[in-house]
Amino acid sequence: MTDLKKLEAWFVTGSQSLYGEKTLRQVALDSQKIAQELSKSEQIPVKVVFKPVLTGPDAIYDLCMEANTAKNCVGLITWMHTFSPAKMWIAGLKALQKPFVHLHTQFNRDIPWSTIDMDFMNLNQSAHGCREFGYICTRMRKNRKVVVGHWQDKDVIEKLNVWARAACAWHDAQGAKIARFGDNMREVAVTEGDKVEAQMRLGYSVNGYGLGDVVAYVDRVTDKQIDKLLVEYDEQYKVEKDAKAGGPLYQSLRVAAKIEVGMRKFLEEGGFKAFTTNFENLYGLEQLPGLAVQRLMADGYGFGAEGDWKTAALVRAMKVMATGLPGGTSFMEDYTYHLEPKNNKVLGAHMLEVCPTVSKSKPSLEVHPLSIGGKADPARLVFNSASGQGLNASVIDMGNRLRLIVNDVDVVQPDAPLPKLPVARVMWVPMPDLKVGAACWILAGGAHHTGFSMAITNEYLEDFAEMAGMEYVLIDKDTCVSCFKDRLRWNEVYYQVAKGL
């Protein structure tokens, strides 16, 4: 996974030459102070880099062009310390290809009641300088986040943290490669989509590879490599007795390790960040690569089953956002319901592929039959998830746009043990409840596959959608079906009309 502290957010301050050198020197000192303090904050995941105060259109344009090509720059934090005539910003904003957040703050927290004079007023003009900047951003239809409050406030720093993490995920997607092992599951609609449009819109490319390409890597795996990985399994998981050396399932575990080594090598050499598999296309593999997928996800790879490249890319983005945060992130699927009156909930799982980062305890490594795919019994990690707040998210192709759907959920424990269900699983209550949450999800066209996370909140995904120019719809504790239907209708009109703006 990327070390986010190697990435940068540029702190960009607007002013104008009208104020004179003395005032501009103070503007620069104040801006440097804010940038330095934000960069030192444990909450901010990236390095915040001060850039010289901008006072004219040429300097603004040059900085925006520099940001576009700077490999480590994920975006700009913009602040108007004084008034900064907004026509100066048009060329730069028009050229800017990186996301930006508008920090509406001022250097001082309080008004110095007994000493305030016109010199102070001229220097500290963020209250109306940022409105001028805001106007031109809105006039140019520029997507951005606006954060309001004093720059030392915890909530302001937290909102900048969320934006920066979303910007890192956006940065990570640009030029990213997704490997699709096999094709889409036959006759399935929601996992299909326009890969060309996705690359133009989101920056990542999706290309297909035959299973023979992966099998060639698997076939070159040595016994020494397998033995080394089995030691790692013993250290990290509770390996069932029958899968240990000398047991009847030991060879199945060795096959799983062999598949992991080969698949990992393929992804590393190809520079891939996410991948998909398909149980209908396993030619040349002895078993479904369940354990390999689980462990690759735990290391930061995005994943989607049955050829679902949109979810694979989304899971990768969510994992980048969640770097270093408590809680896990995984590929997920709404599998079956518990419809007991007043106790409705969802059992989430998949055939095998749920990331162990969401586990509440040390996973058990087991080998069991799988009644689909027609292959040998596969290895997998079995566990229950932790409890707490989480979310499910889905990207769907609406034909004329991509839609990101997010549902807040309350993650709970199963009501009873599940001794005959040998897969990783998560139980949750959709917000505001299952009936409303599921109805709205279905009305929005949400997929059965999702990105699930207990590490990030819906704000991260809203910021990401803003950067990507995706439609964003949220199902939360305040959602009602009729209002949600109205929002979908209004959005449909907007995205049709917006084409002509």
C-alpha positions as CSV (number, residue, x, y, z in Angstrom):
1,M,0.0,0.0,0.0
2,T,1.1,3.5,-0.7
3,D,2.9,5.5,2.1
4,L,0.6,8.5,2.1
5,K,3.2,10.7,3.8
6,K,5.2,10.6,0.6
7,L,2.3,12.4,-1.1
8,E,1.7,16.1,-1.0
9,A,-1.1,18.6,-0.8
10,W,0.0,22.1,-1.9
11,F,-1.1,25.0,0.4
12,V,-2.0,27.8,-2.0
13,T,-2.8,31.3,-0.8
14,G,-4.4,34.0,-2.8
15,S,-3.9,37.7,-2.5
16,Q,-3.0,40.7,-4.7
17,S,-0.1,43.1,-5.2
18,L,-2.3,46.1,-4.2
19,Y,-1.5,45.5,-0.5
20,G,2.2,46.2,-0.8
21,E,5.3,44.2,0.2
22,K,4.9,44.5,4.0
23,T,1.4,43.1,4.0
24,L,2.3,40.4,1.5
25,R,5.2,39.3,3.6
26,Q,2.9,38.9,6.5
27,V,0.4,36.9,4.3
28,A,3.3,34.6,3.4
29,L,4.4,34.1,7.0
30,D,0.8,33.3,8.1
31,S,0.4,30.9,5.2
32,Q,3.7,29.1,6.0
33,K,2.6,28.8,9.6
34,I,-0.7,27.2,8.7
35,A,0.9,24.8,6.2
36,Q,3.6,23.7,8.6
37,E,1.1,23.1,11.4
38,L,-1.2,21.1,9.1
39,S,1.7,19.1,7.8
40,K,2.8,18.2,11.4
41,S,-0.7,17.2,12.4
42,E,-1.1,13.5,13.1
43,Q,-4.6,13.7,11.5
44,I,-3.4,14.9,8.1
45,P,-2.1,11.8,6.1
46,V,0.0,13.7,3.5
47,K,2.7,16.3,3.6
48,V,1.2,19.9,3.3
49,V,3.6,22.0,1.2
50,F,3.6,25.8,1.4
51,K,3.6,27.5,-2.0
52,P,4.5,31.2,-2.6
53,V,1.5,33.6,-2.3
54,L,-0.2,34.1,-5.6
55,T,-1.0,37.7,-6.6
56,G,-1.5,37.5,-10.4
57,P,-2.9,35.4,-13.2
58,D,0.4,34.3,-14.6
59,A,1.6,32.9,-11.3
60,I,-1.7,31.2,-10.6
61,Y,-1.7,29.6,-14.1
62,D,1.9,28.4,-13.7
63,L,1.3,26.9,-10.3
64,C,-1.8,25.0,-11.6
65,M,0.2,23.7,-14.5
66,E,3.0,22.6,-12.2
67,A,0.5,20.8,-9.9
68,N,-0.9,18.9,-12.9
69,T,2.4,17.3,-13.7
70,A,3.8,16.9,-10.1
71,K,3.9,13.2,-9.4
72,N,3.5,13.5,-5.7
73,C,0.9,16.3,-5.6
74,V,-2.6,14.9,-4.9
75,G,-4.3,18.3,-4.9
76,L,-4.5,21.9,-3.6
77,I,-5.6,23.4,-0.4
78,T,-6.7,26.9,-1.4
79,W,-7.1,29.9,1.0
80,M,-7.7,33.5,0.3
81,H,-5.9,35.4,3.1
82,T,-6.9,38.7,1.7
83,F,-9.1,39.7,-1.2
84,S,-7.9,38.1,-4.5
85,P,-9.8,39.3,-7.6
86,A,-11.2,36.1,-9.0
87,K,-10.7,36.9,-12.7
88,M,-7.0,36.2,-12.0
89,W,-7.9,32.6,-11.2
90,I,-9.8,31.8,-14.4
91,A,-7.0,30.6,-16.5
92,G,-5.4,28.6,-13.7
93,L,-8.7,26.9,-12.6
94,K,-9.5,26.2,-16.2
95,A,-6.2,24.3,-16.6
96,L,-6.2,22.6,-13.2
97,Q,-6.6,18.9,-13.4
98,K,-6.0,18.1,-9.7
99,P,-8.7,18.2,-7.1
100,F,-8.8,21.1,-4.6
101,V,-10.4,22.0,-1.3
102,H,-11.4,25.5,-0.4
103,L,-10.3,26.3,3.2
104,H,-12.5,29.2,4.4
105,T,-10.5,30.2,7.4
106,Q,-8.5,33.2,8.8
107,F,-5.2,33.2,10.5
108,N,-6.5,34.7,13.8
109,R,-9.2,32.9,15.6
110,D,-10.7,35.8,17.6
111,I,-11.2,39.5,16.8
112,P,-8.6,41.5,18.9
113,W,-11.3,43.7,20.3
114,S,-9.1,46.4,21.9
115,T,-6.5,46.7,19.2
116,I,-8.3,46.0,15.9
117,D,-7.7,48.8,13.3
118,M,-7.9,49.2,9.6
119,D,-4.4,47.7,9.1
120,F,-5.7,44.5,10.7
121,M,-8.9,44.6,8.7
122,N,-7.0,45.0,5.4
123,L,-4.7,42.0,6.2
124,N,-7.4,39.7,7.4
125,Q,-10.0,39.7,4.7
126,S,-10.8,36.0,4.3
127,A,-14.4,36.6,5.2
128,H,-15.0,38.3,1.9
129,G,-11.9,37.2,-0.1
130,C,-13.0,33.6,0.0
131,R,-16.5,34.6,-1.3
132,E,-14.9,36.1,-4.3
133,F,-12.9,33.0,-4.9
134,G,-16.0,30.9,-4.3
135,Y,-18.0,32.8,-6.9
136,I,-15.5,32.1,-9.7
137,C,-15.4,28.4,-8.8
138,T,-19.1,28.2,-8.9
139,R,-19.4,30.2,-12.1
140,M,-16.9,27.8,-13.7
141,R,-18.8,24.8,-12.3
142,K,-15.7,23.6,-10.5
143,N,-16.2,20.6,-8.2
144,R,-14.6,21.1,-4.8
145,K,-15.0,20.7,-1.1
146,V,-15.5,23.8,1.1
147,V,-14.3,23.6,4.7
148,V,-15.3,26.4,7.1
149,G,-13.8,27.2,10.5
150,H,-10.5,28.1,12.2
151,W,-7.6,26.1,10.9
152,Q,-6.7,24.8,14.3
153,D,-10.2,23.5,15.1
154,K,-10.3,19.7,15.3
155,D,-13.3,19.4,13.1
156,V,-11.6,21.5,10.4
157,I,-8.5,19.4,10.5
158,E,-10.6,16.2,10.3
159,K,-12.5,17.4,7.2
160,L,-9.1,18.2,5.6
161,N,-8.0,14.7,6.6
162,V,-11.0,13.2,4.9
163,W,-10.5,15.3,1.7
164,A,-6.8,14.5,1.6
165,R,-7.4,10.7,1.9
166,A,-10.0,10.9,-0.9
167,A,-7.5,12.9,-3.0
168,C,-4.9,10.2,-2.4
169,A,-7.4,7.6,-3.6
170,W,-8.1,9.7,-6.7
171,H,-4.4,10.1,-7.3
172,D,-3.8,6.4,-6.9
173,A,-6.5,5.7,-9.6
174,Q,-4.8,7.8,-12.2
175,G,-3.0,5.4,-14.5
176,A,-3.9,2.4,-12.3
177,K,-4.1,-1.0,-13.9
178,I,-6.8,-3.6,-13.1
179,A,-6.4,-7.2,-14.2
180,R,-9.5,-9.1,-15.1
181,F,-8.8,-12.8,-14.9
182,G,-11.4,-14.2,-17.3
183,D,-14.6,-12.4,-18.3
184,N,-17.7,-11.2,-16.7
185,M,-20.0,-13.9,-15.2
186,R,-22.3,-14.9,-18.0
187,E,-25.7,-13.1,-18.4
188,V,-25.0,-10.8,-15.3
189,A,-25.8,-7.2,-16.0
190,V,-24.7,-5.0,-13.1
191,T,-21.0,-6.1,-13.2
192,E,-20.7,-5.0,-16.8
193,G,-20.0,-1.4,-17.8
194,D,-18.2,0.9,-20.2
195,K,-14.5,0.4,-19.5
196,V,-13.5,3.1,-21.9
197,E,-15.8,5.7,-20.2
198,A,-14.5,4.6,-16.8
199,Q,-10.9,5.1,-17.9
200,M,-11.7,8.6,-19.3
201,R,-13.7,9.5,-16.1
202,L,-11.7,7.8,-13.4
203,G,-8.3,7.3,-14.8
204,Y,-7.7,3.5,-14.4
205,S,-7.6,1.0,-17.1
206,V,-9.2,-2.5,-17.1
207,N,-7.8,-5.3,-19.3
208,G,-8.6,-8.9,-19.5
209,Y,-6.1,-11.8,-19.1
210,G,-6.7,-15.5,-19.8
211,L,-6.4,-17.9,-16.9
212,G,-3.4,-19.4,-18.8
213,D,-1.5,-16.2,-18.1
214,V,-1.9,-16.7,-14.3
215,V,-1.5,-20.4,-14.4
216,A,1.9,-20.0,-16.1
217,Y,3.1,-18.1,-13.0
218,V,1.5,-20.6,-10.7
219,D,3.2,-23.5,-12.4
220,R,6.6,-21.9,-11.8
221,V,6.1,-21.7,-8.0
222,T,8.6,-23.9,-6.1
223,D,8.2,-26.1,-3.0
224,K,10.5,-23.7,-1.1
225,Q,8.2,-20.8,-1.8
226,I,5.2,-22.8,-0.7
227,D,6.9,-23.9,2.5
228,K,7.8,-20.4,3.3
229,L,4.2,-19.2,2.9
230,L,2.9,-22.1,5.0
231,V,5.0,-20.9,7.9
232,E,3.4,-17.4,7.5
233,Y,0.0,-19.0,7.6
234,D,0.8,-20.8,10.8
235,E,1.9,-17.5,12.4
236,Q,-1.1,-15.4,11.3
237,Y,-4.0,-17.8,11.5
238,K,-5.5,-20.7,13.4
239,V,-4.8,-23.5,10.8
240,E,-7.2,-26.4,11.3
241,K,-5.6,-29.6,12.3
242,D,-6.5,-31.5,9.1
243,A,-4.7,-28.8,7.0
244,K,-1.4,-29.2,8.8
245,A,1.5,-31.3,7.7
246,G,0.4,-35.0,7.6
247,G,-3.3,-34.1,7.6
248,P,-5.8,-35.1,4.9
249,L,-6.2,-31.5,3.8
250,Y,-2.6,-30.5,3.8
251,Q,-2.2,-30.8,0.1
252,S,-5.2,-28.6,-0.5
253,L,-3.5,-25.9,1.6
254,R,-0.3,-26.3,-0.4
255,V,-2.3,-25.8,-3.6
256,A,-3.8,-22.6,-2.2
257,A,-0.4,-21.3,-1.2
258,K,0.9,-22.1,-4.7
259,I,-1.9,-20.2,-6.3
260,E,-1.3,-17.2,-4.0
261,V,2.4,-17.1,-4.8
262,G,1.8,-17.2,-8.5
263,M,-1.1,-14.7,-8.5
264,R,0.8,-12.3,-6.3
265,K,3.9,-12.5,-8.6
266,F,1.7,-11.8,-11.7
267,L,0.1,-8.7,-10.1
268,E,3.4,-7.4,-8.8
269,E,5.3,-7.8,-12.1
270,G,2.4,-6.2,-14.0
271,G,2.0,-3.3,-11.6
272,F,-1.7,-4.0,-10.9
273,K,-3.6,-2.4,-8.1
274,A,-6.8,-4.4,-8.3
275,F,-8.1,-7.6,-10.0
276,T,-11.1,-9.8,-10.6
277,T,-11.8,-13.5,-10.8
278,N,-14.7,-15.6,-12.1
279,F,-15.7,-19.0,-10.7
280,E,-17.0,-19.8,-14.2
281,N,-13.5,-19.5,-15.6
282,L,-11.0,-21.5,-13.5
283,Y,-9.4,-23.5,-16.3
284,G,-5.9,-24.7,-15.2
285,L,-6.4,-23.9,-11.5
286,E,-7.0,-26.7,-9.1
287,Q,-9.3,-24.7,-6.8
288,L,-11.0,-21.3,-6.6
289,P,-8.4,-18.8,-5.3
290,G,-10.2,-17.9,-2.1
291,L,-7.4,-17.6,0.3
292,A,-5.1,-15.9,-2.2
293,V,-7.8,-13.2,-2.8
294,Q,-8.4,-12.7,0.9
295,R,-4.7,-12.2,1.6
296,L,-4.1,-9.9,-1.4
297,M,-7.0,-7.7,-0.3
298,A,-5.5,-7.5,3.2
299,D,-2.3,-6.2,1.5
300,G,-4.2,-3.4,-0.2
301,Y,-5.3,-4.9,-3.5
302,G,-8.8,-4.1,-4.8
303,F,-11.0,-7.1,-5.7
304,G,-14.2,-7.9,-7.5
305,A,-15.7,-11.3,-8.0
306,E,-17.3,-12.6,-11.3
307,G,-15.4,-10.0,-13.3
308,D,-16.8,-7.0,-11.3
309,W,-14.0,-4.5,-12.2
310,K,-16.0,-1.5,-10.9
311,T,-16.2,-2.9,-7.4
312,A,-12.5,-4.0,-7.6
313,A,-11.5,-0.4,-8.4
314,L,-13.8,0.9,-5.6
315,V,-12.4,-1.4,-3.0
316,R,-8.9,-0.3,-3.9
317,A,-9.9,3.4,-3.6
318,M,-11.5,2.7,-0.2
319,K,-8.4,0.9,1.0
320,V,-6.2,3.8,0.0
321,M,-8.5,6.2,1.9
322,A,-8.4,3.9,4.9
323,T,-4.6,3.6,5.0
324,G,-3.5,3.6,8.7
325,L,-7.0,3.9,10.1
326,P,-8.6,1.4,12.5
327,G,-11.2,-0.9,11.0
328,G,-11.1,-2.9,7.8
329,T,-12.2,-2.7,4.2
330,S,-13.4,-5.5,2.0
331,F,-15.2,-6.8,-1.1
332,M,-18.7,-7.7,0.1
333,E,-22.0,-9.1,-1.0
334,D,-25.5,-9.0,0.4
335,Y,-26.0,-12.7,0.7
336,T,-29.2,-13.5,2.7
337,Y,-31.6,-11.8,5.1
338,H,-32.8,-12.4,8.7
339,L,-36.4,-11.2,8.6
340,E,-37.5,-11.7,12.2
341,P,-39.9,-9.0,13.1
342,K,-38.2,-6.0,14.8
343,N,-34.8,-7.7,14.2
344,N,-34.2,-7.4,10.4
345,K,-30.6,-7.7,9.3
346,V,-28.3,-8.8,6.5
347,L,-25.8,-11.6,6.4
348,G,-23.0,-10.4,4.2
349,A,-20.4,-12.8,2.8
350,H,-19.2,-14.3,-0.5
351,M,-18.2,-17.7,-1.6
352,L,-14.8,-17.2,0.0
353,E,-13.5,-13.7,-0.7
354,V,-13.9,-11.5,2.4
355,C,-10.9,-9.5,3.6
356,P,-9.5,-10.5,7.0
357,T,-9.0,-6.8,7.9
358,V,-12.6,-6.8,9.0
359,S,-12.2,-9.8,11.3
360,K,-12.9,-9.3,15.1
361,S,-10.3,-12.0,16.0
362,K,-7.6,-14.3,14.6
363,P,-9.2,-16.0,11.5
364,S,-9.4,-19.7,11.2
365,L,-7.7,-21.2,8.0
366,E,-9.9,-24.1,6.8
367,V,-10.5,-26.3,3.8
368,H,-14.0,-27.2,2.8
369,P,-16.0,-28.2,-0.3
370,L,-17.5,-25.5,-2.4
371,S,-20.7,-26.4,-4.2
372,I,-20.0,-24.1,-7.2
373,G,-17.2,-23.8,-9.7
374,G,-16.6,-27.5,-10.1
375,K,-13.1,-27.5,-8.7
376,A,-11.2,-29.1,-5.7
377,D,-12.1,-28.1,-2.2
378,P,-10.6,-24.6,-1.6
379,A,-8.8,-23.1,1.4
380,R,-10.3,-20.0,3.0
381,L,-10.2,-17.8,6.1
382,V,-13.3,-18.1,8.3
383,F,-14.3,-15.5,10.8
384,N,-17.0,-13.1,12.1
385,S,-16.4,-9.4,11.6
386,A,-16.0,-6.8,14.3
387,S,-19.0,-4.7,15.4
388,G,-19.5,-1.0,15.0
389,Q,-20.4,1.6,12.3
390,G,-19.7,0.8,8.7
391,L,-20.9,1.3,5.2
392,N,-21.5,-0.4,1.9
393,A,-20.8,1.3,-1.4
394,S,-21.5,0.4,-5.0
395,V,-20.5,2.0,-8.4
396,I,-23.0,1.4,-11.2
397,D,-23.0,2.4,-14.8
398,M,-26.2,4.4,-15.6
399,G,-25.3,4.7,-19.3
400,N,-24.9,8.5,-19.3
401,R,-22.9,8.6,-16.0
402,L,-21.5,6.6,-13.2
403,R,-23.4,6.6,-9.9
404,L,-21.9,5.9,-6.5
405,I,-24.4,4.6,-3.9
406,V,-23.5,4.5,-0.2
407,N,-25.5,3.0,2.6
408,D,-24.5,3.5,6.2
409,V,-24.9,0.3,8.3
410,D,-24.7,-0.8,11.9
411,V,-22.4,-3.9,12.0
412,V,-23.6,-6.4,14.6
413,Q,-22.8,-9.9,15.7
414,P,-24.8,-13.0,14.6
415,D,-27.6,-13.9,17.0
416,A,-26.2,-17.4,17.2
417,P,-23.1,-19.4,16.2
418,L,-22.9,-20.5,12.5
419,P,-21.0,-23.8,12.8
420,K,-22.0,-25.1,9.3
421,L,-21.2,-21.9,7.4
422,P,-17.5,-22.1,6.7
423,V,-17.0,-18.7,5.2
424,A,-16.1,-15.2,6.5
425,R,-19.2,-13.2,7.3
426,V,-20.5,-9.9,8.4
427,M,-23.9,-9.1,9.9
428,W,-25.4,-5.6,9.6
429,V,-28.5,-3.5,9.9
430,P,-28.8,-1.1,6.9
431,M,-29.7,2.5,7.8
432,P,-32.4,3.5,8.6
433,D,-33.6,-0.1,8.6
434,L,-33.6,-3.0,6.3
435,K,-36.9,-2.3,4.6
436,V,-36.1,1.3,3.8
437,G,-32.4,0.7,3.1
438,A,-32.9,-2.2,0.8
439,A,-35.8,-0.5,-1.0
440,C,-33.7,2.6,-1.7
441,W,-30.7,0.6,-2.7
442,I,-32.8,-1.3,-5.2
443,L,-34.4,1.9,-6.5
444,A,-31.0,3.4,-7.0
445,G,-29.8,0.3,-9.0
446,G,-27.2,-0.7,-6.4
447,A,-25.3,-3.9,-7.2
448,H,-25.2,-7.0,-5.1
449,H,-21.4,-6.6,-4.8
450,T,-20.1,-3.7,-2.7
451,G,-17.1,-2.2,-1.1
452,F,-17.6,-2.6,2.7
453,S,-15.7,-0.6,5.2
454,M,-15.6,0.0,8.9
455,A,-12.6,2.4,8.5
456,I,-14.1,5.3,6.6
457,T,-17.4,7.2,6.6
458,N,-19.7,8.4,3.8
459,E,-17.9,11.8,3.8
460,Y,-14.8,10.1,2.3
461,L,-16.8,8.7,-0.6
462,E,-18.8,11.9,-1.1
463,D,-15.5,13.8,-1.5
464,F,-14.2,11.1,-3.9
465,A,-17.3,11.2,-6.0
466,E,-17.0,15.0,-6.2
467,M,-13.4,14.6,-7.5
468,A,-14.5,12.0,-10.0
469,G,-17.5,13.8,-11.2
470,M,-19.7,10.9,-10.3
471,E,-23.3,11.1,-9.1
472,Y,-23.5,10.4,-5.4
473,V,-26.5,9.2,-3.4
474,L,-26.5,8.4,0.3
475,I,-28.9,6.2,2.2
476,D,-28.5,7.0,5.9
477,K,-30.5,7.2,9.2
478,D,-32.6,10.1,7.8
479,T,-33.6,8.6,4.5
480,C,-37.2,8.0,3.5
481,V,-38.3,6.2,0.4
482,S,-40.4,8.9,-1.1
483,C,-37.8,11.6,-0.7
484,F,-35.1,9.3,-2.0
485,K,-37.2,8.6,-5.1
486,D,-37.6,12.3,-5.7
487,R,-33.9,12.8,-5.4
488,L,-33.2,10.1,-8.0
489,R,-35.7,11.8,-10.4
490,W,-34.2,15.3,-9.8
491,N,-30.7,13.8,-10.4
492,E,-31.8,12.2,-13.6
493,V,-33.0,15.6,-14.9
494,Y,-29.8,17.3,-13.7
495,Y,-27.5,14.9,-15.5
496,Q,-29.5,15.3,-18.7
497,V,-29.5,19.1,-18.5
498,A,-25.9,19.3,-17.4
499,K,-24.7,18.0,-20.7
500,G,-25.7,21.3,-22.3
501,L,-24.2,23.6,-19.6
